[in-house]
């Protein structure tokens, strides 16, 4: 008699890097715990690859050229119930193939890190399909209505404030668990700051500001931030991470020319944890995964260049909870940075607030919930 490994279906969608990163982190943690995870992109694999490419192109095009349009759509989605006819059946997208996948794969549980597959799972169950129990993992610090569906079992949310909002919208409190947003296992440890700075070629004596724009690059206002801070007189060092945007990386290097001893410019990197360890502040647009990683790294945040929609809502969360500061313009960014560098009490207060909200073990906690719940894990003997 042997017990087979639990089979976990992780459902994501490649709109921005956050959902995919969360899916990858959870998959790694499930494997470490002895389970067999399968990661599926809902739009590419369950709808159609052409639809996935087309819809992502439209989404990124809007973010580049008309971000306010996305902000309006995001706000409107928060006002409309998931059962509203104005949803035009979008909550059923991909449901047919998802039904076939669940039947063929004999999964013990699906875990969603994006709202569309969660909606499809709820739709299948509403029609009598015997779907396995399901866990939905939030990847933003927002209780958005389109994450909330009537036939889902458990919601893993980043903070107690989000749990309160969900219960205010009618969810039973026992179905909402405050776990945090899953971040990589490298955030379980705090690297030595002096060693991290030396590894990047920075002085251990001057403060360090880390500037990021998401792994894709080019969606925020990183170049504007660079022009603003390079005009400041305060002594500090800066690290810029441009992601995959080669043109942005080249422009930043031109701006930093002649000051390479204290201004470092990178494209896409795979050692963000070390860069965060080297920094005193992170200046970034407020992506959900980026904020979660900064909190896990105990790194104070200055939000700048956040996009309308979920990022502005994440930014609002950071400001209201005291884990970060917000700057709306280049001049304001200069003032916020100057105040942060000269006021040790402000820095101490932010770090104290961060200790309340940091959850570096979120991925491990979510995996333990899924695998230990008797209703959700099925032992199959052979």
C-alpha positions as CSV (number, residue, x, y, z in Angstrom):
1,X,0.0,0.0,0.0
2,X,1.5,3.3,-1.0
3,X,0.2,6.9,-1.0
4,X,0.6,8.8,-4.2
5,X,1.9,12.4,-4.2
6,X,-0.8,15.1,-4.0
7,X,-1.5,16.6,-7.5
8,X,-1.9,20.4,-7.4
9,X,-3.1,22.4,-10.4
10,X,-1.8,26.0,-10.2
11,X,-3.8,28.4,-12.5
12,X,-2.3,31.7,-13.5
13,X,-2.3,34.2,-16.4
14,X,0.6,36.1,-18.0
15,X,-0.6,39.6,-17.5
16,X,2.3,41.3,-15.9
17,X,5.0,39.3,-14.1
18,X,3.4,39.1,-10.7
19,X,0.9,36.3,-11.3
20,X,3.6,34.1,-13.0
21,X,6.1,34.8,-10.2
22,X,3.6,33.8,-7.5
23,X,2.7,30.6,-9.5
24,X,6.4,29.7,-9.8
25,X,7.1,30.3,-6.1
26,X,4.1,28.1,-5.1
27,X,5.1,25.4,-7.6
28,X,8.6,25.3,-6.1
29,X,7.2,25.1,-2.6
30,X,4.7,22.3,-3.4
31,X,7.6,20.3,-5.0
32,X,9.7,20.8,-1.9
33,X,6.7,19.6,0.2
34,X,6.5,16.4,-1.8
35,X,3.5,17.3,-4.1
36,X,3.3,17.3,-7.9
37,X,2.4,20.8,-9.1
38,X,1.2,21.6,-12.6
39,X,1.2,25.3,-13.7
40,X,-1.3,26.2,-16.4
41,X,-1.7,29.6,-18.0
42,X,-5.5,30.0,-18.2
43,X,-5.6,32.2,-21.3
44,X,-2.9,30.5,-23.3
45,X,-3.7,26.9,-22.4
46,X,-7.4,26.9,-21.7
47,X,-8.7,29.6,-24.0
48,X,-6.4,29.9,-27.0
49,X,-2.8,31.0,-27.6
50,X,-3.9,33.6,-30.2
51,X,-6.4,35.0,-27.7
52,X,-3.7,35.1,-25.1
53,X,-1.3,37.0,-27.4
54,X,-3.9,39.4,-28.7
55,X,-5.4,40.2,-25.2
56,X,-2.0,40.8,-23.7
57,X,-1.0,43.1,-26.6
58,X,-4.1,45.1,-26.0
59,X,-3.6,45.2,-22.2
60,X,0.1,46.3,-22.5
61,X,-0.8,48.8,-25.3
62,X,-3.4,50.4,-23.0
63,X,-0.9,50.5,-20.1
64,X,1.7,52.2,-22.4
65,X,-0.6,54.7,-24.2
66,X,-3.7,55.2,-22.2
67,X,-3.2,54.0,-18.6
68,X,-6.2,56.0,-17.3
69,X,-8.4,53.8,-19.5
70,X,-7.2,50.7,-17.6
71,X,-7.7,52.5,-14.4
72,X,-11.3,53.3,-15.3
73,X,-11.9,49.7,-16.4
74,X,-10.4,48.4,-13.1
75,X,-12.6,50.8,-11.1
76,X,-15.7,49.7,-13.0
77,X,-14.9,46.0,-12.5
78,X,-14.9,46.7,-8.7
79,X,-18.4,48.2,-8.9
80,X,-19.9,45.3,-10.8
81,X,-20.9,42.0,-9.2
82,X,-19.4,38.9,-10.7
83,X,-22.9,37.7,-11.5
84,X,-23.9,40.9,-13.3
85,X,-25.0,40.5,-17.0
86,X,-22.6,43.3,-17.7
87,X,-19.8,40.8,-17.3
88,X,-21.0,39.4,-20.7
89,X,-20.1,35.8,-19.8
90,X,-16.4,36.6,-19.2
91,X,-16.4,34.5,-16.0
92,X,-17.1,31.4,-18.2
93,X,-14.0,32.0,-20.4
94,X,-11.9,28.8,-20.5
95,X,-14.4,26.8,-18.4
96,X,-14.9,24.0,-20.9
97,X,-11.2,23.1,-21.3
98,X,-10.7,23.6,-17.5
99,X,-13.4,21.0,-16.9
100,X,-11.6,18.5,-19.2
101,X,-8.3,19.3,-17.5
102,X,-9.7,18.7,-14.0
103,X,-11.3,15.4,-15.1
104,X,-8.2,14.1,-16.9
105,X,-5.6,15.2,-14.4
106,X,-7.3,13.9,-11.2
107,X,-6.0,16.9,-9.3
108,X,-6.4,17.0,-5.5
109,X,-6.9,20.8,-5.6
110,X,-6.6,23.7,-8.0
111,X,-4.9,26.9,-6.7
112,X,-5.6,30.1,-8.5
113,X,-3.3,33.2,-8.4
114,X,-5.4,35.2,-10.9
115,X,-9.1,36.0,-10.8
116,X,-10.2,34.6,-14.2
117,X,-9.5,30.9,-13.5
118,X,-11.1,31.4,-10.1
119,X,-14.2,32.6,-11.8
120,X,-14.2,29.7,-14.2
121,X,-13.9,27.2,-11.3
122,X,-16.8,28.9,-9.5
123,X,-18.9,28.7,-12.7
124,X,-18.2,25.0,-13.1
125,X,-19.3,24.3,-9.6
126,X,-22.4,26.4,-9.9
127,X,-23.5,24.1,-12.8
128,X,-23.0,21.0,-10.7
129,X,-19.5,20.0,-11.8
130,X,-17.9,18.0,-9.0
131,X,-14.7,20.2,-8.9
132,X,-12.1,19.7,-6.1
133,X,-12.0,22.2,-3.3
134,X,-10.2,25.4,-4.4
135,X,-7.8,28.0,-3.0
136,X,-7.5,31.5,-4.4
137,X,-4.3,33.4,-3.7
138,X,-4.5,37.2,-3.9
139,X,-1.4,38.8,-5.6
140,X,-2.3,42.5,-4.8
141,X,-3.1,44.4,-1.6
142,X,-6.7,45.0,-2.9
143,X,-10.0,43.4,-2.1
144,X,-11.3,43.7,-5.7
145,X,-14.8,42.5,-6.4
146,X,-13.7,40.4,-9.4
147,X,-11.7,38.1,-7.1
148,X,-14.9,37.2,-5.1
149,X,-17.0,34.3,-6.4
150,X,-19.8,32.4,-4.7
151,X,-18.5,28.8,-5.1
152,X,-14.9,29.0,-3.9
153,X,-13.6,27.5,-0.7
154,X,-10.7,29.6,0.5
155,X,-9.1,32.9,0.0
156,X,-5.5,33.6,1.0
157,X,-5.0,37.3,1.4
158,X,-2.0,39.5,2.1
159,X,-3.1,41.4,5.2
160,X,-5.8,41.6,7.8
161,X,-7.2,44.8,6.3
162,X,-8.0,42.9,3.1
163,X,-9.7,40.2,5.1
164,X,-11.9,42.8,6.7
165,X,-12.8,44.2,3.3
166,X,-13.7,40.8,2.0
167,X,-15.9,40.0,5.0
168,X,-17.6,43.4,4.6
169,X,-18.4,42.3,1.1
170,X,-20.2,39.2,2.4
171,X,-17.6,36.4,2.5
172,X,-17.6,34.2,5.6
173,X,-14.6,35.0,7.8
174,X,-13.7,31.3,8.1
175,X,-13.0,31.2,4.3
176,X,-10.5,34.0,4.4
177,X,-7.0,33.3,5.7
178,X,-4.3,36.0,6.1
179,X,-1.2,34.4,4.6
180,X,0.7,37.1,2.8
181,X,1.6,37.1,-0.9
182,X,4.0,34.2,-1.8
183,X,7.6,35.3,-2.3
184,X,10.7,33.2,-3.0
185,X,12.5,31.2,-0.4
186,X,15.5,33.6,-0.6
187,X,13.5,36.1,1.4
188,X,13.5,33.8,4.4
189,X,17.0,35.0,5.1
190,X,18.5,38.5,5.6
191,X,21.9,38.8,3.8
192,X,24.6,40.9,5.2
193,X,24.2,44.5,4.0
194,X,27.8,45.4,3.8
195,X,28.6,42.3,1.8
196,X,25.7,42.8,-0.5
197,X,26.9,46.4,-1.3
198,X,30.5,45.3,-1.9
199,X,29.2,42.6,-4.3
200,X,27.5,45.3,-6.4
201,X,30.5,47.6,-6.2
202,X,29.0,50.1,-3.8
203,X,30.5,51.7,-0.7
204,X,29.2,50.4,2.6
205,X,29.3,53.9,4.1
206,X,26.8,55.9,1.9
207,X,23.1,55.2,1.8
208,X,21.7,53.2,-1.2
209,X,18.5,53.8,-3.2
210,X,17.2,50.9,-5.3
211,X,15.0,51.9,-8.3
212,X,12.9,49.3,-10.1
213,X,10.2,49.4,-12.8
214,X,9.0,45.7,-12.9
215,X,10.7,42.9,-14.8
216,X,9.1,44.0,-18.1
217,X,10.4,47.6,-17.7
218,X,9.1,50.7,-19.4
219,X,5.7,50.8,-17.8
220,X,6.6,53.1,-14.9
221,X,8.5,56.4,-14.8
222,X,12.0,55.1,-14.1
223,X,13.8,57.5,-16.4
224,X,11.9,60.4,-14.8
225,X,13.0,59.2,-11.4
226,X,16.6,58.9,-12.6
227,X,16.6,62.5,-13.9
228,X,15.1,63.8,-10.6
229,X,17.5,62.0,-8.2
230,X,20.7,62.6,-10.3
231,X,20.0,66.3,-9.8
232,X,20.1,66.0,-6.0
233,X,23.0,67.2,-3.9
234,X,22.6,64.8,-1.0
235,X,25.4,62.1,-0.9
236,X,23.9,58.7,-1.7
237,X,24.3,55.8,-4.1
238,X,21.7,54.5,-6.6
239,X,21.0,51.2,-8.3
240,X,18.6,51.2,-11.3
241,X,17.0,48.0,-12.6
242,X,15.4,48.4,-16.0
243,X,14.1,44.9,-16.5
244,X,13.9,43.6,-20.1
245,X,13.6,47.1,-21.6
246,X,16.9,47.4,-23.4
247,X,16.2,50.9,-24.6
248,X,15.5,52.1,-21.1
249,X,18.6,50.5,-19.8
250,X,20.7,52.3,-22.5
251,X,19.1,55.7,-21.6
252,X,19.8,55.2,-17.9
253,X,23.4,54.3,-18.6
254,X,23.8,57.5,-20.6
255,X,22.4,59.5,-17.7
256,X,24.7,57.8,-15.2
257,X,27.8,58.2,-17.5
258,X,30.8,59.5,-15.5
259,X,29.2,58.5,-12.2
260,X,29.5,54.8,-12.4
261,X,31.3,54.5,-9.1
262,X,28.1,55.4,-7.2
263,X,25.3,54.9,-9.9
264,X,24.8,51.3,-11.1
265,X,22.5,50.4,-14.0
266,X,21.2,46.9,-14.7
267,X,18.8,45.4,-17.1
268,X,17.0,42.2,-16.1
269,X,18.6,40.6,-13.0
270,X,18.0,37.4,-11.1
271,X,19.5,38.6,-7.8
272,X,16.9,41.1,-6.6
273,X,17.1,39.8,-3.1
274,X,20.8,40.8,-2.9
275,X,20.1,44.2,-4.3
276,X,17.3,44.7,-1.8
277,X,19.7,43.7,0.9
278,X,22.1,46.4,-0.2
279,X,19.5,49.2,-0.2
280,X,18.1,51.5,2.4
281,X,15.0,52.4,0.3
282,X,13.2,51.0,-2.7
283,X,11.8,53.4,-5.2
284,X,9.3,51.6,-7.4
285,X,5.8,51.5,-8.9
286,X,3.6,49.5,-6.6
287,X,3.2,46.1,-8.1
288,X,1.8,43.6,-5.6
289,X,4.7,41.1,-5.8
290,X,7.3,43.9,-5.6
291,X,5.7,45.3,-2.4
292,X,5.5,41.8,-0.9
293,X,9.2,41.2,-1.6
294,X,10.2,44.6,-0.2
295,X,8.2,43.9,3.0
296,X,9.8,40.5,3.3
297,X,13.2,42.1,2.9
298,X,12.3,44.7,5.5
299,X,13.0,47.4,2.9
300,X,11.2,50.7,3.2
301,X,9.3,51.7,0.0
302,X,8.8,55.0,-1.9
303,X,6.1,54.5,-4.4
304,X,6.6,56.4,-7.7
305,X,5.1,55.9,-11.1
306,X,2.4,53.5,-10.1
307,X,-0.1,52.7,-12.9
308,X,-3.8,53.3,-12.5
309,X,-5.7,50.3,-11.3
310,X,-4.3,47.7,-8.9
311,X,-0.9,49.5,-8.5
312,X,-2.5,52.8,-7.4
313,X,-4.6,50.7,-4.9
314,X,-1.4,48.9,-3.7
315,X,0.2,52.3,-3.3
316,X,-2.7,53.5,-1.2
317,X,-2.4,50.4,1.0
318,X,1.4,51.1,1.5
319,X,0.7,54.8,2.5
320,X,-2.3,54.0,4.8
321,X,-0.5,51.2,6.6
322,X,2.7,53.3,7.0
323,X,5.0,50.8,5.3
324,X,5.9,53.2,2.5
325,X,5.9,56.8,1.2
326,X,4.4,58.2,-2.0
327,X,5.7,60.7,-4.5
328,X,3.6,61.9,-7.4
329,X,6.1,64.0,-9.4
330,X,9.9,64.2,-9.9
331,X,10.1,67.3,-7.6
332,X,8.1,65.5,-4.9
333,X,10.3,62.5,-5.3
334,X,13.3,64.7,-4.5
335,X,11.6,66.0,-1.4
336,X,10.5,62.6,-0.2
337,X,14.0,61.1,-0.7
338,X,15.7,64.0,1.0
339,X,13.3,63.8,4.0
340,X,13.9,60.0,4.3
341,X,17.6,60.3,4.2
342,X,17.9,63.0,6.8
343,X,15.2,61.7,9.3
344,X,16.2,58.6,11.1
345,X,13.0,58.6,13.1
346,X,10.9,58.4,9.9
347,X,13.0,55.4,8.7
348,X,12.6,53.7,12.1
349,X,8.9,54.2,12.1
350,X,8.5,52.7,8.6
351,X,10.6,49.7,9.6
352,X,8.5,49.1,12.7
353,X,5.3,49.2,10.5
354,X,6.9,46.7,8.1
355,X,7.4,44.2,10.9
356,X,3.6,44.0,11.2
357,X,3.0,43.3,7.5
358,X,6.0,41.3,6.4
359,X,5.2,37.6,5.7
360,X,8.3,35.9,4.2
361,X,6.8,32.5,4.8
362,X,3.6,33.1,2.9
363,X,4.3,30.4,0.3
364,X,5.1,27.8,2.9
365,X,1.9,28.7,4.9
366,X,-0.3,28.4,1.8
367,X,1.2,25.0,0.9
368,X,0.8,23.8,4.4
369,X,-2.9,24.9,4.3
370,X,-3.5,23.1,1.1
371,X,-1.7,19.8,1.9
372,X,-2.8,19.5,5.5
373,X,-6.6,20.2,5.2
374,X,-8.3,16.8,5.2
375,X,-11.0,18.1,2.9
376,X,-8.5,19.3,0.3
377,X,-5.9,16.6,0.2
378,X,-6.8,13.2,-1.2
379,X,-4.8,10.1,-0.4
380,X,-4.9,7.6,-3.3
381,X,-3.8,4.1,-2.6
382,X,-2.5,1.6,-5.1
